[in-house]
Amino acid sequence: MKKTFLSMLAVLGLLLGSQGQAVAQADKTPPPLAVVSVASYDTWMANLDYLGQLQGKPYRMLVEGVLNLFTAGEGLQGWEKNQPAGVIVGGPAGGVTFLPVSDLNKFLQAFAAFELKTKDVGDGVIEIEFTDGQRGYVKSQGKWAWVGRSAISLQDLPEDPVKLLGGLNEAYDIAARLNFQSIPAPLVEMALGSMREGAEDFLQPEPDETEEEFKTRKEAVLAQIDAVKVAIKDLDELTIGFKIDREAKKVFAEFEITFIKGSKSAQQFAEARNMKSDFVGFRNPEALISMGFVGPIQEQEQEQLTTMLKQFRTRAKKEIRKLDDLKDDAARAQVEQVVDGLIDNLQAAIDQGKLDGGVALVGDGPHDFVFGLGLKDSKQAAQNLLSGIEMLRDYKVVSKEPAEVVEKDGLRFESFALTLPEKVAKDLNPFFGDNARLVVATGPNGVYAGLGETVIESLQKVVAASKAGAGAPAKPAEVTISVSRLIKAFAKGDAGDRALAVLANAKLAPGTDIIRIEEQFSENGGSFRIEAAEGVIKLIGAAVNEASRQSPQF
């Protein structure tokens, strides 16, 4: 591991120090290794106004006050407040920064209190010596001021640096993009080689691992690294961005990755687009929590996942045999049987080459928890789950009473009463109800399970909604969380928690308390996005205020 870490540091050093002799013109050379975009001053001040209104805080006034303090009341003189700033990684110094400063002299004069020493070193470059002896270099060109760690890094600068941002300044408030194809091929090969070499050095047999088990584990890890190496070579761009969208009344962060068109990795993403799910009913925007997922499992992934499950099964059984809490070998065998059943269900999903399912927490209280997974042999999958329930009977968590069986609309439900220990019941009953039941169900598309007082009805609604929406393409992954409703549910179970009570009583417009997480695929890549509506921002502010109120005052 140490050798890998040092190798990667060496590669990174070479990478940042060998990008040519200057930041090149955007229309003559490939894009720079990396760019960072920062929205304009006006945008950020408007963002601070917006956040301040939501949380009752004078954020803009505070920031402008700090700026005035550091500039002796002058503010950012010479700064074009409607233009972005950014960083371009390249050149012998590793990168340069551009600022929207049209009058460099005015800008520097605003910081006169810092007693900066300046010197003209030629070619329009000014050397700035700070009070600690550190030096920086700045050059004015058009409406921009360029900052670098050496004078040579400020040669042959582009006329319009905004073009190099590739639209990041319009899509996000702050963002970064890494262009993998601008990394020299020898450095990529060196980094990838160090990954495998480091892994081989790191992998060692575990104390209770047989020679064959270690060999299998090592081969699996190296196979995964080889797959990662292929993906890295196929990479085109990686983008990370954040935006406060005042018009849409939400904030979001986004992670996007693209591969070279026509590459193996790009083809895999293209094949995974527009897949249909048999479980779209779980994607319920009115639920407290909902999650849906669907996607192919490629042949290579099947092999890797199968090997991983085999290893997990072996490791789990070894750990079960060590458990002192289990009364005898029969109890250990029972736990092993349950674990085997759960792993068998996962293996069945892998073998069919498609992962499709969902989870949801529904109702206004008491709530129902529902789950579904697409499996061809749903009866066997349900039997594997029922073996776990039999084990819970022995531990007096599930009643010894026979299951109630209901068959309706092509589904078979087996419902079990609970006999929870008093302490557990005290925590769960406010959430799921005093008469909550555990349910396992089978249907033509898979296996289902749930917990709650009306869980059978909730599962029936989910299945009906899934049938209604089965023809439309579904996103690979989609999660929604109703934060205020979730807080209210927890507050019911803990009436003595003042912070929860305060947040539960926060006044929010309907539908503004949602956190949404989603994944999407394109022709040559994919994106992962998490967004929060403005009600979540209000709740964060209320939580901070309550924490401040409860903290000791000195």
SVG drawing of the C-alpha trace seen along z (x, -y; Angstrom):
<svg xmlns="http://www.w3.org/2000/svg" viewBox="-57 -52 69 81">
<polyline fill="none" stroke="black" stroke-width="0.4" points="0.0,0.0 2.8,-2.4 4.5,-1.7 1.3,-2.3 0.7,-5.6 4.2,-6.9 4.0,-5.8 0.7,-7.7 2.2,-10.8 5.2,-10.6 2.8,-10.2 0.8,-13.2 3.9,-15.3 5.0,-14.4 1.5,-15.0 1.2,-18.5 4.8,-19.4 4.9,-18.2 1.9,-19.8 4.0,-21.9 5.4,-25.4 2.2,-27.4 -1.6,-27.4 -2.4,-27.1 -5.0,-28.7 -8.3,-26.7 -8.7,-26.6 -5.2,-25.2 -4.6,-22.4 -6.5,-19.8 -8.3,-21.1 -6.2,-21.7 -5.7,-18.9 -8.2,-20.4 -10.3,-23.6 -12.1,-25.1 -14.9,-27.5 -16.2,-30.0 -19.4,-32.0 -19.4,-35.8 -19.4,-38.0 -23.0,-39.1 -24.1,-35.5 -22.6,-34.7 -24.1,-37.8 -27.5,-36.9 -27.0,-33.4 -26.2,-34.8 -29.3,-36.9 -31.4,-33.9 -29.9,-31.7 -30.2,-34.5 -33.9,-35.0 -34.5,-31.3 -32.6,-31.0 -33.1,-34.5 -29.4,-35.3 -27.6,-38.4 -25.1,-36.3 -24.4,-38.9 -23.9,-41.7 -21.5,-39.6 -19.4,-38.7 -19.3,-42.2 -18.3,-43.4 -15.3,-41.1 -14.3,-42.2 -14.5,-45.9 -12.4,-45.0 -9.6,-43.5 -9.7,-46.3 -10.0,-49.2 -13.5,-49.9 -12.5,-50.0 -14.2,-46.7 -13.0,-44.8 -11.9,-47.7 -11.3,-46.9 -13.2,-43.6 -15.8,-42.9 -18.6,-41.7 -20.6,-40.0 -17.8,-37.8 -16.6,-34.4 -13.1,-33.4 -11.3,-30.2 -8.2,-28.0 -6.5,-26.3 -4.2,-23.4 -1.2,-23.3 2.2,-24.9 5.4,-24.3 4.0,-25.9 1.1,-23.4 -1.6,-25.9 -2.7,-29.5 -5.7,-31.4 -7.6,-34.1 -9.6,-36.8 -12.1,-39.2 -10.0,-42.3 -10.0,-45.0 -7.9,-47.5 -5.1,-45.6 -3.6,-48.8 -6.9,-49.7 -7.3,-46.1 -3.9,-46.0 -4.3,-49.4 -7.4,-48.1 -5.0,-45.7 -2.5,-48.4 -2.9,-47.7 -1.1,-44.4 2.1,-46.2 2.6,-44.1 5.9,-44.6 5.5,-44.7 8.1,-44.7 7.8,-44.8 9.8,-41.8 9.0,-42.5 6.6,-41.4 3.7,-42.9 4.3,-40.6 4.3,-42.0 6.0,-40.1 4.3,-40.4 6.2,-39.6 4.0,-38.9 4.9,-39.7 5.9,-36.1 8.5,-36.2 6.3,-34.1 6.2,-35.4 3.4,-35.3 3.1,-36.7 0.3,-38.5 -0.3,-39.8 -3.0,-42.0 -4.4,-41.1 -7.6,-42.7 -10.3,-42.4 -8.5,-39.7 -5.7,-39.4 -3.7,-36.1 -2.0,-34.8 0.8,-32.1 3.6,-30.8 6.2,-31.9 6.6,-34.5 7.1,-31.9 3.6,-30.4 2.1,-33.7 3.3,-33.5 1.1,-33.0 -2.2,-33.4 -5.5,-32.9 -7.5,-36.0 -10.8,-34.6 -10.3,-32.2 -14.0,-31.7 -14.0,-29.5 -11.7,-27.1 -14.4,-26.5 -16.5,-24.7 -19.8,-26.0 -19.1,-25.2 -19.7,-28.8 -23.2,-28.7 -24.2,-25.3 -22.8,-25.6 -21.8,-28.1 -18.6,-26.3 -17.3,-23.3 -14.2,-21.4 -13.5,-19.3 -10.7,-16.8 -9.8,-16.0 -8.3,-12.5 -7.3,-12.6 -4.9,-15.5 -2.9,-13.4 0.3,-12.0 -0.1,-8.3 3.2,-7.3 2.0,-8.8 -1.4,-6.9 0.5,-3.7 2.8,-4.3 -0.2,-5.0 -2.1,-2.0 1.0,0.2 1.5,-1.0 -2.1,-0.1 -1.7,3.6 1.9,3.8 0.7,2.2 -2.2,4.5 -0.1,7.6 2.3,6.3 -0.6,5.6 -2.6,8.8 -1.5,11.3 -3.1,14.5 -5.3,14.0 -4.7,16.2 -7.6,18.6 -7.5,18.5 -6.6,21.6 -4.1,21.4 -6.9,22.0 -9.2,19.3 -6.3,16.8 -5.6,17.6 -9.3,17.1 -9.5,13.8 -6.3,12.5 -7.4,13.4 -10.7,11.6 -9.0,8.4 -6.6,8.3 -9.5,9.0 -11.3,6.0 -8.2,3.8 -7.8,4.9 -11.4,3.9 -10.8,0.5 -7.7,0.1 -9.8,0.6 -12.3,-2.0 -9.6,-4.5 -8.1,-4.3 -11.6,-4.8 -12.2,-7.9 -12.8,-11.2 -14.0,-13.8 -14.9,-13.9 -17.1,-16.9 -18.1,-17.8 -20.4,-20.8 -22.5,-22.6 -25.3,-25.2 -27.8,-27.2 -30.7,-27.3 -32.7,-30.3 -35.3,-30.1 -36.0,-26.4 -35.7,-26.9 -33.2,-24.2 -29.6,-23.4 -27.8,-20.5 -24.5,-18.8 -23.7,-16.7 -21.0,-14.2 -20.7,-13.4 -18.4,-11.1 -18.0,-10.5 -16.0,-7.9 -14.5,-8.1 -17.2,-7.5 -17.1,-4.0 -15.0,-2.6 -16.0,0.5 -17.0,-1.5 -19.2,-3.9 -20.9,-1.0 -21.8,0.5 -23.4,-2.7 -25.3,-3.0 -26.7,0.5 -27.9,-0.3 -30.0,-3.3 -33.8,-3.3 -34.2,0.0 -37.7,0.8 -38.5,1.8 -41.1,4.1 -40.9,2.2 -41.6,-1.5 -44.4,-1.5 -41.7,-1.8 -40.7,-5.2 -43.4,-7.0 -42.8,-10.8 -45.4,-10.8 -43.5,-8.3 -41.3,-9.3 -38.5,-7.4 -38.6,-5.8 -35.9,-4.1 -36.0,-2.3 -33.1,-0.7 -32.8,1.1 -29.8,2.0 -28.0,4.8 -25.3,6.9 -22.7,7.4 -21.1,10.9 -17.7,9.7 -19.5,8.2 -21.5,11.4 -18.2,13.4 -16.7,10.9 -19.8,10.6 -20.2,14.4 -16.7,14.7 -17.3,12.0 -20.4,13.8 -18.6,17.1 -15.9,15.4 -18.5,13.6 -20.4,16.9 -17.2,18.6 -16.2,15.7 -19.7,15.4 -19.8,19.1 -16.4,18.9 -17.6,15.9 -20.9,17.6 -19.0,20.6 -17.1,18.2 -20.2,16.7 -20.5,17.4 -24.0,16.0 -25.5,18.9 -26.5,21.7 -25.2,24.7 -24.2,26.1 -27.8,26.5 -28.4,22.8 -25.3,22.0 -26.5,24.3 -29.8,22.4 -28.1,19.0 -25.9,20.5 -29.0,21.7 -30.5,18.2 -27.3,16.5 -27.2,19.1 -30.7,18.3 -30.1,14.5 -26.9,15.1 -28.8,17.4 -31.3,14.7 -28.5,12.3 -26.8,14.9 -30.1,15.5 -30.4,11.8 -26.8,11.8 -27.4,14.9 -30.4,13.4 -28.2,10.5 -30.6,7.8 -31.0,6.0 -34.5,4.6 -36.3,3.6 -37.2,1.0 -37.8,0.0 -40.2,-2.5 -41.4,-3.8 -45.0,-4.9 -48.0,-6.2 -48.7,-9.1 -48.2,-7.1 -48.0,-4.3 -45.9,-3.6 -45.3,-0.6 -41.9,0.5 -42.0,2.4 -39.4,4.0 -39.3,5.8 -36.7,7.6 -37.1,9.0 -36.3,12.8 -37.5,15.4 -37.9,18.1 -39.9,16.0 -41.2,19.0 -37.7,20.2 -36.6,16.6 -39.6,16.3 -38.8,19.7 -35.2,18.3 -36.8,15.4 -39.2,17.5 -36.4,19.6 -35.2,16.4 -38.6,15.8 -38.5,19.4 -35.3,18.5 -36.9,15.3 -39.6,17.5 -37.0,19.4 -35.7,16.1 -39.3,15.0 -39.3,12.0 -42.0,13.6 -45.1,15.2 -45.4,19.0 -48.9,18.6 -49.4,19.8 -49.0,17.4 -52.0,15.7 -52.1,16.4 -53.8,14.0 -53.9,14.5 -55.0,11.6 -54.2,10.1 -51.6,12.8 -49.8,12.3 -49.5,14.7 -48.9,13.0 -47.8,14.7 -48.2,12.5 -46.7,13.0 -47.5,11.4 -44.6,10.0 -43.7,10.6 -41.0,8.0 -39.0,7.5 -40.4,4.6 -37.4,2.3 -37.5,3.0 -41.2,2.5 -40.9,-0.8 -38.7,-2.1 -40.5,-0.4 -44.2,-0.7 -44.5,-4.5 -43.1,-4.1 -44.8,-1.0 -47.7,-0.6 -48.6,1.6 -50.1,4.3 -47.4,4.3 -46.9,7.6 -44.0,9.0 -45.0,10.1 -43.4,12.1 -45.0,12.2 -44.5,13.8 -45.7,12.6 -44.9,13.2 -42.2,10.6 -40.3,11.3 -40.4,11.5 -41.6,8.9 -41.4,8.2 -42.7,5.6 -43.4,4.5 -46.3,2.5 -50.0,2.6 -51.3,2.2 -48.3,3.6 -50.4,5.9 -52.4,3.0 -49.3,1.0 -47.6,3.8 -50.8,4.2 -50.7,0.5 -47.0,0.8 -47.6,3.7 -50.6,2.0 -48.6,-1.2 -45.7,1.0 -48.0,2.6 -49.4,-0.8 -46.0,-2.2 -44.1,0.9 -43.9,-0.2 -41.9,-3.4 -38.0,-3.6 -36.8,-4.0 -33.8,-5.8 -31.0,-3.4 -31.4,-4.7 -33.8,-7.1 -34.2,-8.0 -36.5,-10.6 -36.6,-11.5 -39.3,-13.7 -37.2,-15.2 -39.8,-17.0 -42.2,-14.0 -39.3,-11.8 -38.4,-14.2 -42.1,-14.2 -42.1,-10.4 -39.0,-10.2 -40.3,-13.0 -43.4,-10.9 -41.1,-8.2 -39.0,-10.6 -41.3,-13.3 -38.5,-14.5 -36.2,-15.6 -36.6,-19.4 -34.5,-19.7 -36.7,-17.1 -39.8,-18.9 -38.6,-22.3 -37.8,-20.8 -41.0,-18.9 -43.0,-22.1 -41.1,-24.1 -43.5,-25.7 -42.7,-24.5 -44.6,-24.7 -45.9,-21.3 -43.3,-19.4 -40.4,-21.7 -38.8,-19.3 -37.5,-16.8 -34.0,-15.4 -33.7,-13.7 -30.9,-11.5 -30.8,-10.1 -28.5,-8.4 -28.8,-8.7 -26.9,-7.2 -26.1,-8.8 -24.7,-7.5 -21.1,-7.6 -21.3,-8.1 -23.5,-8.8 -24.3,-11.3 -25.1,-11.2 -27.0,-14.1 -28.3,-15.0 -30.6,-17.9 -32.4,-19.5 -35.5,-21.7 -35.5,-25.0 -37.5,-23.6 -34.5,-21.4 -32.3,-24.5 -34.7,-26.1 -34.6,-22.9 -30.8,-23.0 -30.9,-26.6 -33.4,-25.8 -31.2,-22.9 -28.1,-25.1 -30.1,-27.7 -31.4,-25.2 -27.9,-23.6 -26.6,-27.1 -29.4,-27.8 -28.7,-24.6 -24.9,-25.0 -23.3,-26.4 -23.0,-30.2 -19.8,-31.7"/>
</svg>
